[in-house]
Each structure stands twice: as C-alpha cells, then as structure tokens.
Amino acid sequence: MNARDGKPEDEWRRDPLLRASLLWALRHGGGHEKLTAIKAIGKDHDPELEAELRRLLTLAAEDDYLKRVAVLGLRRMGVKDALEAVLDGKKVRIEADAVTASLPVWLDVWQQVMDAALCRMGERYDMIQQHDLQILWVEYLSRTYPAIPRMVKPEAWAAALEYLTAKMHRRAISFRDVSDRYSVSVSTVRKNVERIDERCGVREKMKAVFPHFQGKL
C-alpha cells in the first residue's frame, strides 16, 4: 500500500477509500504497511485514526520502533496528552514534553530554532527525519548546557540542524542550499554545524552506521 501516491497533505481526509485503506492497514496490515499508513497520516485530527494509533501503542506484540513512530503520528495529529504504551515489555506513560525532558529549562529562543527548521523542512522531510532533527537539537543543548552559545539569529542554527539531519539520512544537500533557504551566510552555517558536531559526534555516528562514509560533513 502506498498511501501517499503523490497526493497533497491530508488528501486522505477527502478520499474515503484512502482513509479506509489507512484504517485497514493499522488494524490488519503487517509492519511495513502500518509504518506506511502512519507516515501518510497528516496533521488533521481524526478520532478513529487516533484510536487505532493509541491501541497500537498498547499491543505488546507490536514492534517498539513502530510504536515510537505511532507516537510521532499522534503528536503530528495534535494529540498533546500523555500516552499509555508498552515499550520493552513494560507499561509506560509518554508525556507530551518527553523530547525536552532532559533539560532543566526550555528557552523561547531554543524553540524558535526548532520551529524555524521544521517550518522550512515541510513536506521535503518525513516525520521521522523531522523527529531526528529535534532529538539532535535537544542532544546538543543538553551536552552544552549551561554554557550554550548566544543565539542571535535562530535561523542560523536551524539551517545547521537541517544540514546535519539531511546528511544523517544520506540526502543530497550543500551549505549553499540551506544558507539560501534560511537567509544566512554559508560561513555561519558551517560554524554552527561544526559546533553541533563537536558536541554530538555526528561524524563518528555516521562512520559507525555507514561504512563508506568519508568523514566529511
């Protein structure tokens, strides 16, 4: 099942057959079909789809990775309350602010960086890639806190985050691409990429995952 097929965002809301196929996949499909269905669900809220995703979280037999993607699907849909799930064989409660929970504070400018990146990434990146960007940003802040550099222009950091996220997912991208999209200089993006890599070890992680990675970001 290819739930997108090039259709606009939330086309399933206007297509009863497509919506029915998403529900069927969530209830009866295999892991790949369920993953495809979750990625196809957009930002519009649908009570029936929400109920299916919540049910999936509680099934001990379902794959934990699939459940974590289901959490992203629910948050993308606008569900903000705590979620009950079974992860690693244990019942857990997933709070809405779980991504930022490792930091003692969460400043407005840090959120502005994240929002600037997610706004420009749009439909060019799927929900998993957007989530990875958020995780990378929180990891950098956590490793740097409290000596976090002053952030005069959030877009300069957002550009660096998009660049690194694209690299981690083996997507073609250049410093010029992101500097133009975020209206910041190439040198500033490069400097922030180096800062994030220095703290988070992006190069080392990529070397471990991709045997042919040459170590150049």
Steps between C-alpha positions, in 0.01 A plus 500: 500500500633840401283740694659813357519436126596863455180627660494835682530519878194347671344384172374199697251734672325554165544148366282242685668206328847618594389564858350151515827353373690678778264363763524150352882515501510612863261222606607209281816586306855383555773718645592667170137576416439648844813714474393629158153580634634692800729708278204579273287639781530877493436779745118496494347328799287189447351328809488155342859510380606636838326209673681248276840657570433504874397133484817411311711653779355258755558180301793309649552302178556810285851620420630777730633701205155499342352622828745788520402605148135473608576745782640743242184452292278583796702809590496612136121457507483738796459254788672667795399290802707221653492168314485150648729250328684171540871546419772245570228281648407758764203731536615861472348846487632729227463867589449767236828672584708181502743636237611793716478326838879460529546877539427691822366798299368557150558849364288673235799550271568124500142437392537769232794308355299179488194673353707675232646168388174304503319778315748498213543122489129452433407217269859453380573297816287229655395493864788274604759734350333799665501314831869420459567872456322574827694227681830634363416853616408387851815284514716800409331723758527230767870441434576874497280620786546734678780642278278522190617754237297819462246459221445831327341354188305173551498437123878454501471208742191363326692490171781303665251253646332440165838454335611240755166320494517473121854366523400240762228376266736499197309773320670729248551845653758779503584790727381731222162326487421565864665843516272620219190340651558652843653830378823458695863487391676178401777569749252532788326175410833321473611636840179381668524160332850463645378605844221244501725226363765575762251444782287223350754303295292489182798395288582210730141382505486506120825308474351230721183474293633559147823302428581711190457837672817706444461719809418822314186689596 
